[in-house]
Amino acid sequence: EKSRNAELGVDYKGSLLERDFSASVTLFKRKITDLITLDDIQWVNGQGQIQMRGFEANATLALNSQWSLQADMTRNLTESRAGVTINDIPSFFARSRLGYESVDRLWGAGGAIRYVRDVISSKKVEYGHYSVVDADAYRYLDHAHQHRVSLLVENLFDRDYVTSRASNVDNLGRPFTSEVRYTYRF
């Protein structure tokens, strides 16, 4: 398998509507020849060429001194020649998060939503098309910000969704999951 890749990106950090704002946009292009692909049940080098192009964008806006809004997205466009295809790559995915941080910066919380559009498996079966809601919170145990306890809750509404397919078997994403972490920074 051979590929050639190119990326061009621009970052900005400053203000928007008199609020702290940062953003970046990256354009990418990838040309693949002799792609390793699945032929029934065996992996082989395909005969043909694939071009993938797209962009990534992300931004963070401080709504005020406590609230912030973050968003990112990726769009993938693929073009195949001679019947070669690339599989299990979402054509579009995005995430947005609304966060709050206390005035004393000792605790914070937020909620996020992730969206994945259509994905095509190696067997030409379409899946994807799901949104998942996550939440998080943290608390510093000291004013020096060395001791931190955080809670992450993934798939808040316990939604079933398929993240990949192999041999007619659906691989499901994480169910409702919570994780508690302790971090010591030195």
Buried (B, 14 or more C-beta within 10 A) or exposed (E): EEEEEEEEEEEEEEEEEEEBBBBBBBBBBBBBBBBEBBEEEEEEBBEBBBBBBBBBBBBBBBBEEEEBBBBBBBBBEBEBEEEBBBBBEBBBBBBBBBBBBEEEEBBBBBBBBBBBBEBBBBEEEEBBEBEBBBBBBBBBEEEEEEEBBBBBBBBBEEBEBBBBBEEEEBEEBEEEEEEEEEEEEE
